[in-house]
Amino acid sequence: MSREDVIWVYRIFLGREPENDDVINQQVSSGRTRLEMIAQIMESEEFTSKHVVR
């Protein structure tokens, strides 16, 4: 997963930029795939508070 992938996942699913470069670097080096990161984001309190999840 690239830096750009992380930024776009945040923009699309959370409607905002990542907090800082440390967060981006942590996601990039985590070894997770884009789909795994998206699943993690969709399970987050921030995402569920912004979206109706059924």
CHARMM internal coordinates of N, CA and C (Angstrom, degrees):
IC EDIT
DIST 1 N 1 CA 1.4441
DIST 1 CA 1 C 1.5319
ANGL 1 N 1 CA 1 C 107.59
DIST 1 C 2 N 1.3038
ANGL 1 CA 1 C 2 N 115.13
DIHE 1 N 1 CA 1 C 2 N 138.74
DIST 2 N 2 CA 1.4647
ANGL 1 C 2 N 2 CA 119.80
DIHE 1 CA 1 C 2 N 2 CA -177.34
DIST 2 CA 2 C 1.5251
ANGL 2 N 2 CA 2 C 111.53
DIHE 1 C 2 N 2 CA 2 C -99.44
DIST 2 C 3 N 1.3055
ANGL 2 CA 2 C 3 N 114.48
DIHE 2 N 2 CA 2 C 3 N 169.98
DIST 3 N 3 CA 1.4655
ANGL 2 C 3 N 3 CA 122.21
DIHE 2 CA 2 C 3 N 3 CA 176.47
DIST 3 CA 3 C 1.5341
ANGL 3 N 3 CA 3 C 110.17
DIHE 2 C 3 N 3 CA 3 C -58.34
DIST 3 C 4 N 1.3216
ANGL 3 CA 3 C 4 N 116.14
DIHE 3 N 3 CA 3 C 4 N -42.60
DIST 4 N 4 CA 1.4557
ANGL 3 C 4 N 4 CA 120.90
DIHE 3 CA 3 C 4 N 4 CA 179.80
DIST 4 CA 4 C 1.5293
ANGL 4 N 4 CA 4 C 111.17
DIHE 3 C 4 N 4 CA 4 C -64.55
DIST 4 C 5 N 1.3331
ANGL 4 CA 4 C 5 N 116.88
DIHE 4 N 4 CA 4 C 5 N -37.51
DIST 5 N 5 CA 1.4654
ANGL 4 C 5 N 5 CA 120.39
DIHE 4 CA 4 C 5 N 5 CA 176.75
DIST 5 CA 5 C 1.5286
ANGL 5 N 5 CA 5 C 110.49
DIHE 4 C 5 N 5 CA 5 C -58.00
DIST 5 C 6 N 1.3178
ANGL 5 CA 5 C 6 N 116.29
DIHE 5 N 5 CA 5 C 6 N -47.15
DIST 6 N 6 CA 1.4655
ANGL 5 C 6 N 6 CA 121.47
DIHE 5 CA 5 C 6 N 6 CA -178.15
DIST 6 CA 6 C 1.5351
ANGL 6 N 6 CA 6 C 109.80
DIHE 5 C 6 N 6 CA 6 C -61.60
DIST 6 C 7 N 1.3035
ANGL 6 CA 6 C 7 N 116.55
DIHE 6 N 6 CA 6 C 7 N -46.91
DIST 7 N 7 CA 1.4656
ANGL 6 C 7 N 7 CA 120.61
DIHE 6 CA 6 C 7 N 7 CA -178.74
DIST 7 CA 7 C 1.5247
ANGL 7 N 7 CA 7 C 110.60
DIHE 6 C 7 N 7 CA 7 C -60.27
DIST 7 C 8 N 1.3263
ANGL 7 CA 7 C 8 N 117.36
DIHE 7 N 7 CA 7 C 8 N -44.60
DIST 8 N 8 CA 1.4584
ANGL 7 C 8 N 8 CA 119.99
DIHE 7 CA 7 C 8 N 8 CA -178.67
DIST 8 CA 8 C 1.5131
ANGL 8 N 8 CA 8 C 112.55
DIHE 7 C 8 N 8 CA 8 C -69.63
DIST 8 C 9 N 1.3184
ANGL 8 CA 8 C 9 N 118.58
DIHE 8 N 8 CA 8 C 9 N -35.77
DIST 9 N 9 CA 1.4726
ANGL 8 C 9 N 9 CA 120.30
DIHE 8 CA 8 C 9 N 9 CA 176.03
DIST 9 CA 9 C 1.5230
ANGL 9 N 9 CA 9 C 109.57
DIHE 8 C 9 N 9 CA 9 C -61.24
DIST 9 C 10 N 1.3201
ANGL 9 CA 9 C 10 N 117.62
DIHE 9 N 9 CA 9 C 10 N -43.89
DIST 10 N 10 CA 1.4723
ANGL 9 C 10 N 10 CA 120.90
DIHE 9 CA 9 C 10 N 10 CA 177.26
DIST 10 CA 10 C 1.5276
ANGL 10 N 10 CA 10 C 110.64
DIHE 9 C 10 N 10 CA 10 C -61.44
DIST 10 C 11 N 1.3145
ANGL 10 CA 10 C 11 N 116.79
DIHE 10 N 10 CA 10 C 11 N -45.70
DIST 11 N 11 CA 1.4678
ANGL 10 C 11 N 11 CA 120.32
DIHE 10 CA 10 C 11 N 11 CA -178.12
DIST 11 CA 11 C 1.5266
ANGL 11 N 11 CA 11 C 111.29
DIHE 10 C 11 N 11 CA 11 C -63.10
DIST 11 C 12 N 1.3120
ANGL 11 CA 11 C 12 N 116.15
DIHE 11 N 11 CA 11 C 12 N -47.08
DIST 12 N 12 CA 1.4633
ANGL 11 C 12 N 12 CA 120.66
DIHE 11 CA 11 C 12 N 12 CA -174.85
DIST 12 CA 12 C 1.5258
ANGL 12 N 12 CA 12 C 111.64
DIHE 11 C 12 N 12 CA 12 C -72.00
DIST 12 C 13 N 1.3241
ANGL 12 CA 12 C 13 N 117.65
DIHE 12 N 12 CA 12 C 13 N -46.60
DIST 13 N 13 CA 1.4588
ANGL 12 C 13 N 13 CA 120.37
DIHE 12 CA 12 C 13 N 13 CA -172.00
DIST 13 CA 13 C 1.5251
ANGL 13 N 13 CA 13 C 114.10
DIHE 12 C 13 N 13 CA 13 C -91.92
DIST 13 C 14 N 1.3215
ANGL 13 CA 13 C 14 N 117.80
DIHE 13 N 13 CA 13 C 14 N -27.69
DIST 14 N 14 CA 1.4644
ANGL 13 C 14 N 14 CA 119.73
DIHE 13 CA 13 C 14 N 14 CA -179.33
DIST 14 CA 14 C 1.5266
ANGL 14 N 14 CA 14 C 112.72
DIHE 13 C 14 N 14 CA 14 C -112.14
DIST 14 C 15 N 1.3224
ANGL 14 CA 14 C 15 N 116.58
DIHE 14 N 14 CA 14 C 15 N -10.74
DIST 15 N 15 CA 1.4559
ANGL 14 C 15 N 15 CA 120.41
DIHE 14 CA 14 C 15 N 15 CA 177.61
DIST 15 CA 15 C 1.5139
ANGL 15 N 15 CA 15 C 113.50
DIHE 14 C 15 N 15 CA 15 C 69.99
DIST 15 C 16 N 1.3271
ANGL 15 CA 15 C 16 N 116.01
DIHE 15 N 15 CA 15 C 16 N 28.09
DIST 16 N 16 CA 1.4660
ANGL 15 C 16 N 16 CA 119.25
DIHE 15 CA 15 C 16 N 16 CA -179.29
DIST 16 CA 16 C 1.5262
ANGL 16 N 16 CA 16 C 109.62
DIHE 15 C 16 N 16 CA 16 C -155.89
DIST 16 C 17 N 1.3350
ANGL 16 CA 16 C 17 N 114.25
DIHE 16 N 16 CA 16 C 17 N 171.91
DIST 17 N 17 CA 1.4657
ANGL 16 C 17 N 17 CA 121.17
DIHE 16 CA 16 C 17 N 17 CA 175.43
DIST 17 CA 17 C 1.5308
ANGL 17 N 17 CA 17 C 109.34
DIHE 16 C 17 N 17 CA 17 C -82.52
DIST 17 C 18 N 1.3269
ANGL 17 CA 17 C 18 N 117.75
DIHE 17 N 17 CA 17 C 18 N 154.25
DIST 18 N 18 CA 1.4612
ANGL 17 C 18 N 18 CA 119.82
DIHE 17 CA 17 C 18 N 18 CA 171.97
DIST 18 CA 18 C 1.5298
ANGL 18 N 18 CA 18 C 110.25
DIHE 17 C 18 N 18 CA 18 C -59.30
DIST 18 C 19 N 1.3299
ANGL 18 CA 18 C 19 N 116.18
DIHE 18 N 18 CA 18 C 19 N 152.44
DIST 19 N 19 CA 1.4609
ANGL 18 C 19 N 19 CA 121.52
DIHE 18 CA 18 C 19 N 19 CA -175.69
DIST 19 CA 19 C 1.5238
ANGL 19 N 19 CA 19 C 113.20
DIHE 18 C 19 N 19 CA 19 C -55.94
DIST 19 C 20 N 1.3287
ANGL 19 CA 19 C 20 N 116.32
DIHE 19 N 19 CA 19 C 20 N -44.12
DIST 20 N 20 CA 1.4654
ANGL 19 C 20 N 20 CA 120.37
DIHE 19 CA 19 C 20 N 20 CA -177.03
DIST 20 CA 20 C 1.5253
ANGL 20 N 20 CA 20 C 109.53
DIHE 19 C 20 N 20 CA 20 C -166.91
DIST 20 C 21 N 1.3289
ANGL 20 CA 20 C 21 N 116.48
DIHE 20 N 20 CA 20 C 21 N 177.73
DIST 21 N 21 CA 1.4669
ANGL 20 C 21 N 21 CA 121.44
DIHE 20 CA 20 C 21 N 21 CA -179.43
DIST 21 CA 21 C 1.5224
ANGL 21 N 21 CA 21 C 112.35
DIHE 20 C 21 N 21 CA 21 C -64.23
DIST 21 C 22 N 1.3235
ANGL 21 CA 21 C 22 N 117.90
DIHE 21 N 21 CA 21 C 22 N -30.41
DIST 22 N 22 CA 1.4656
ANGL 21 C 22 N 22 CA 120.06
DIHE 21 CA 21 C 22 N 22 CA 178.79
DIST 22 CA 22 C 1.5223
ANGL 22 N 22 CA 22 C 111.05
DIHE 21 C 22 N 22 CA 22 C -61.84
DIST 22 C 23 N 1.3287
ANGL 22 CA 22 C 23 N 116.70
DIHE 22 N 22 CA 22 C 23 N -41.25
DIST 23 N 23 CA 1.4672
ANGL 22 C 23 N 23 CA 121.17
DIHE 22 CA 22 C 23 N 23 CA 178.67
DIST 23 CA 23 C 1.5248
ANGL 23 N 23 CA 23 C 109.85
DIHE 22 C 23 N 23 CA 23 C -64.11
DIST 23 C 24 N 1.3129
ANGL 23 CA 23 C 24 N 116.75
DIHE 23 N 23 CA 23 C 24 N -44.17
DIST 24 N 24 CA 1.4697
ANGL 23 C 24 N 24 CA 120.98
DIHE 23 CA 23 C 24 N 24 CA 178.88
DIST 24 CA 24 C 1.5262
ANGL 24 N 24 CA 24 C 109.90
DIHE 23 C 24 N 24 CA 24 C -61.14
DIST 24 C 25 N 1.3275
ANGL 24 CA 24 C 25 N 117.03
DIHE 24 N 24 CA 24 C 25 N -49.62
DIST 25 N 25 CA 1.4616
ANGL 24 C 25 N 25 CA 120.89
DIHE 24 CA 24 C 25 N 25 CA -178.59
DIST 25 CA 25 C 1.5266
ANGL 25 N 25 CA 25 C 111.98
DIHE 24 C 25 N 25 CA 25 C -62.11
DIST 25 C 26 N 1.3294
ANGL 25 CA 25 C 26 N 116.91
DIHE 25 N 25 CA 25 C 26 N -37.31
DIST 26 N 26 CA 1.4653
ANGL 25 C 26 N 26 CA 120.51
DIHE 25 CA 25 C 26 N 26 CA 178.52
DIST 26 CA 26 C 1.5298
ANGL 26 N 26 CA 26 C 110.47
DIHE 25 C 26 N 26 CA 26 C -63.86
DIST 26 C 27 N 1.3188
ANGL 26 CA 26 C 27 N 116.52
DIHE 26 N 26 CA 26 C 27 N -43.36
DIST 27 N 27 CA 1.4708
ANGL 26 C 27 N 27 CA 120.15
DIHE 26 CA 26 C 27 N 27 CA 179.11
DIST 27 CA 27 C 1.5294
ANGL 27 N 27 CA 27 C 110.87
DIHE 26 C 27 N 27 CA 27 C -65.03
DIST 27 C 28 N 1.3336
ANGL 27 CA 27 C 28 N 116.68
DIHE 27 N 27 CA 27 C 28 N -43.33
DIST 28 N 28 CA 1.4702
ANGL 27 C 28 N 28 CA 120.67
DIHE 27 CA 27 C 28 N 28 CA -179.03
DIST 28 CA 28 C 1.5265
ANGL 28 N 28 CA 28 C 110.58
DIHE 27 C 28 N 28 CA 28 C -62.59
DIST 28 C 29 N 1.3126
ANGL 28 CA 28 C 29 N 117.35
DIHE 28 N 28 CA 28 C 29 N -41.53
DIST 29 N 29 CA 1.4673
ANGL 28 C 29 N 29 CA 120.73
DIHE 28 CA 28 C 29 N 29 CA -175.98
DIST 29 CA 29 C 1.5310
ANGL 29 N 29 CA 29 C 113.26
DIHE 28 C 29 N 29 CA 29 C -86.25
DIST 29 C 30 N 1.3319
ANGL 29 CA 29 C 30 N 117.73
DIHE 29 N 29 CA 29 C 30 N -1.06
DIST 30 N 30 CA 1.4633
ANGL 29 C 30 N 30 CA 121.15
DIHE 29 CA 29 C 30 N 30 CA -176.44
DIST 30 CA 30 C 1.5275
ANGL 30 N 30 CA 30 C 113.38
DIHE 29 C 30 N 30 CA 30 C -68.72
DIST 30 C 31 N 1.3232
ANGL 30 CA 30 C 31 N 116.33
DIHE 30 N 30 CA 30 C 31 N -23.67
DIST 31 N 31 CA 1.4604
ANGL 30 C 31 N 31 CA 119.83
DIHE 30 CA 30 C 31 N 31 CA -177.86
DIST 31 CA 31 C 1.5238
ANGL 31 N 31 CA 31 C 112.88
DIHE 30 C 31 N 31 CA 31 C 86.59
DIST 31 C 32 N 1.3412
ANGL 31 CA 31 C 32 N 116.81
DIHE 31 N 31 CA 31 C 32 N -1.46
DIST 32 N 32 CA 1.4610
ANGL 31 C 32 N 32 CA 120.52
DIHE 31 CA 31 C 32 N 32 CA 178.52
DIST 32 CA 32 C 1.5245
ANGL 32 N 32 CA 32 C 110.12
DIHE 31 C 32 N 32 CA 32 C -77.32
DIST 32 C 33 N 1.3119
ANGL 32 CA 32 C 33 N 114.56
DIHE 32 N 32 CA 32 C 33 N 154.06
DIST 33 N 33 CA 1.4578
ANGL 32 C 33 N 33 CA 120.21
DIHE 32 CA 32 C 33 N 33 CA 173.74
DIST 33 CA 33 C 1.5196
ANGL 33 N 33 CA 33 C 109.09
DIHE 32 C 33 N 33 CA 33 C -84.03
DIST 33 C 34 N 1.3199
ANGL 33 CA 33 C 34 N 116.38
DIHE 33 N 33 CA 33 C 34 N 169.33
DIST 34 N 34 CA 1.4727
ANGL 33 C 34 N 34 CA 120.31
DIHE 33 CA 33 C 34 N 34 CA 175.80
DIST 34 CA 34 C 1.5223
ANGL 34 N 34 CA 34 C 110.63
DIHE 33 C 34 N 34 CA 34 C -57.98
DIST 34 C 35 N 1.3302
ANGL 34 CA 34 C 35 N 116.39
DIHE 34 N 34 CA 34 C 35 N -44.09
DIST 35 N 35 CA 1.4686
ANGL 34 C 35 N 35 CA 119.06
DIHE 34 CA 34 C 35 N 35 CA -179.31
DIST 35 CA 35 C 1.5128
ANGL 35 N 35 CA 35 C 112.05
DIHE 34 C 35 N 35 CA 35 C -63.33
DIST 35 C 36 N 1.3217
ANGL 35 CA 35 C 36 N 117.71
DIHE 35 N 35 CA 35 C 36 N -37.52
DIST 36 N 36 CA 1.4668
ANGL 35 C 36 N 36 CA 120.51
DIHE 35 CA 35 C 36 N 36 CA 176.85
DIST 36 CA 36 C 1.5237
ANGL 36 N 36 CA 36 C 111.12
DIHE 35 C 36 N 36 CA 36 C -66.13
DIST 36 C 37 N 1.3172
ANGL 36 CA 36 C 37 N 116.58
DIHE 36 N 36 CA 36 C 37 N -39.26
DIST 37 N 37 CA 1.4593
ANGL 36 C 37 N 37 CA 119.71
DIHE 36 CA 36 C 37 N 37 CA 178.34
DIST 37 CA 37 C 1.5258
ANGL 37 N 37 CA 37 C 110.47
DIHE 36 C 37 N 37 CA 37 C -66.66
DIST 37 C 38 N 1.3229
ANGL 37 CA 37 C 38 N 116.80
DIHE 37 N 37 CA 37 C 38 N -42.32
DIST 38 N 38 CA 1.4584
ANGL 37 C 38 N 38 CA 120.56
DIHE 37 CA 37 C 38 N 38 CA 178.49
DIST 38 CA 38 C 1.5277
ANGL 38 N 38 CA 38 C 110.30
DIHE 37 C 38 N 38 CA 38 C -60.88
DIST 38 C 39 N 1.3159
ANGL 38 CA 38 C 39 N 117.10
DIHE 38 N 38 CA 38 C 39 N -43.88
DIST 39 N 39 CA 1.4753
ANGL 38 C 39 N 39 CA 120.55
DIHE 38 CA 38 C 39 N 39 CA 178.04
DIST 39 CA 39 C 1.5212
ANGL 39 N 39 CA 39 C 110.68
DIHE 38 C 39 N 39 CA 39 C -59.93
DIST 39 C 40 N 1.3254
ANGL 39 CA 39 C 40 N 116.86
DIHE 39 N 39 CA 39 C 40 N -42.77
DIST 40 N 40 CA 1.4655
ANGL 39 C 40 N 40 CA 121.14
DIHE 39 CA 39 C 40 N 40 CA 179.04
DIST 40 CA 40 C 1.5292
ANGL 40 N 40 CA 40 C 110.26
DIHE 39 C 40 N 40 CA 40 C -62.68
DIST 40 C 41 N 1.3140
ANGL 40 CA 40 C 41 N 117.31
DIHE 40 N 40 CA 40 C 41 N -44.69
DIST 41 N 41 CA 1.4657
ANGL 40 C 41 N 41 CA 121.70
DIHE 40 CA 40 C 41 N 41 CA 179.62
DIST 41 CA 41 C 1.5291
ANGL 41 N 41 CA 41 C 109.89
DIHE 40 C 41 N 41 CA 41 C -62.24
DIST 41 C 42 N 1.3388
ANGL 41 CA 41 C 42 N 116.77
DIHE 41 N 41 CA 41 C 42 N -43.70
DIST 42 N 42 CA 1.4570
ANGL 41 C 42 N 42 CA 120.28
DIHE 41 CA 41 C 42 N 42 CA -177.19
DIST 42 CA 42 C 1.5280
ANGL 42 N 42 CA 42 C 112.81
DIHE 41 C 42 N 42 CA 42 C -67.06
DIST 42 C 43 N 1.3094
ANGL 42 CA 42 C 43 N 117.25
DIHE 42 N 42 CA 42 C 43 N -20.88
DIST 43 N 43 CA 1.4619
ANGL 42 C 43 N 43 CA 121.76
DIHE 42 CA 42 C 43 N 43 CA 176.88
DIST 43 CA 43 C 1.5255
ANGL 43 N 43 CA 43 C 112.50
DIHE 42 C 43 N 43 CA 43 C -90.16
DIST 43 C 44 N 1.3255
ANGL 43 CA 43 C 44 N 116.71
DIHE 43 N 43 CA 43 C 44 N -5.29
DIST 44 N 44 CA 1.4646
ANGL 43 C 44 N 44 CA 120.17
DIHE 43 CA 43 C 44 N 44 CA -176.17
DIST 44 CA 44 C 1.5265
ANGL 44 N 44 CA 44 C 111.67
DIHE 43 C 44 N 44 CA 44 C -75.35
DIST 44 C 45 N 1.3051
ANGL 44 CA 44 C 45 N 115.62
DIHE 44 N 44 CA 44 C 45 N 154.28
DIST 45 N 45 CA 1.4633
ANGL 44 C 45 N 45 CA 121.56
DIHE 44 CA 44 C 45 N 45 CA 176.98
DIST 45 CA 45 C 1.5277
ANGL 45 N 45 CA 45 C 110.71
DIHE 44 C 45 N 45 CA 45 C -61.97
DIST 45 C 46 N 1.3193
ANGL 45 CA 45 C 46 N 116.20
DIHE 45 N 45 CA 45 C 46 N -38.33
DIST 46 N 46 CA 1.4684
ANGL 45 C 46 N 46 CA 119.89
DIHE 45 CA 45 C 46 N 46 CA -179.59
DIST 46 CA 46 C 1.5253
ANGL 46 N 46 CA 46 C 110.87
DIHE 45 C 46 N 46 CA 46 C -60.41
DIST 46 C 47 N 1.3258
ANGL 46 CA 46 C 47 N 116.89
DIHE 46 N 46 CA 46 C 47 N -46.01
DIST 47 N 47 CA 1.4651
ANGL 46 C 47 N 47 CA 120.40
DIHE 46 CA 46 C 47 N 47 CA -179.38
DIST 47 CA 47 C 1.5203
ANGL 47 N 47 CA 47 C 110.75
DIHE 46 C 47 N 47 CA 47 C -65.80
DIST 47 C 48 N 1.3268
ANGL 47 CA 47 C 48 N 117.07
DIHE 47 N 47 CA 47 C 48 N -48.47
DIST 48 N 48 CA 1.4604
ANGL 47 C 48 N 48 CA 119.64
DIHE 47 CA 47 C 48 N 48 CA -176.33
DIST 48 CA 48 C 1.5262
ANGL 48 N 48 CA 48 C 112.17
DIHE 47 C 48 N 48 CA 48 C -66.56
DIST 48 C 49 N 1.3263
ANGL 48 CA 48 C 49 N 117.80
DIHE 48 N 48 CA 48 C 49 N -27.17
DIST 49 N 49 CA 1.4613
ANGL 48 C 49 N 49 CA 119.30
DIHE 48 CA 48 C 49 N 49 CA 177.39
DIST 49 CA 49 C 1.5390
ANGL 49 N 49 CA 49 C 112.00
DIHE 48 C 49 N 49 CA 49 C -74.29
DIST 49 C 50 N 1.3360
ANGL 49 CA 49 C 50 N 116.56
DIHE 49 N 49 CA 49 C 50 N -20.54
DIST 50 N 50 CA 1.4580
ANGL 49 C 50 N 50 CA 121.32
DIHE 49 CA 49 C 50 N 50 CA -178.87
DIST 50 CA 50 C 1.5196
ANGL 50 N 50 CA 50 C 113.00
DIHE 49 C 50 N 50 CA 50 C -96.88
DIST 50 C 51 N 1.3403
ANGL 50 CA 50 C 51 N 116.78
DIHE 50 N 50 CA 50 C 51 N -19.04
DIST 51 N 51 CA 1.4622
ANGL 50 C 51 N 51 CA 121.38
DIHE 50 CA 50 C 51 N 51 CA -173.27
DIST 51 CA 51 C 1.5228
ANGL 51 N 51 CA 51 C 110.40
DIHE 50 C 51 N 51 CA 51 C -132.52
DIST 51 C 52 N 1.3161
ANGL 51 CA 51 C 52 N 114.89
DIHE 51 N 51 CA 51 C 52 N 150.14
DIST 52 N 52 CA 1.4539
ANGL 51 C 52 N 52 CA 119.68
DIHE 51 CA 51 C 52 N 52 CA 173.85
DIST 52 CA 52 C 1.5207
ANGL 52 N 52 CA 52 C 106.68
DIHE 51 C 52 N 52 CA 52 C -83.28
DIST 52 C 53 N 1.3117
ANGL 52 CA 52 C 53 N 116.18
DIHE 52 N 52 CA 52 C 53 N 119.48
DIST 53 N 53 CA 1.4640
ANGL 52 C 53 N 53 CA 121.36
DIHE 52 CA 52 C 53 N 53 CA -179.52
DIST 53 CA 53 C 1.5212
ANGL 53 N 53 CA 53 C 107.22
DIHE 52 C 53 N 53 CA 53 C -109.83
DIST 53 C 54 N 1.3099
ANGL 53 CA 53 C 54 N 116.06
DIHE 53 N 53 CA 53 C 54 N 125.29
DIST 54 N 54 CA 1.4765
ANGL 53 C 54 N 54 CA 120.94
DIHE 53 CA 53 C 54 N 54 CA -179.71
DIST 54 CA 54 C 1.4938
ANGL 54 N 54 CA 54 C 110.42
DIHE 53 C 54 N 54 CA 54 C -113.86
END
COOR INIT
IC SEED 1 N 1 CA 1 C
IC BUILD
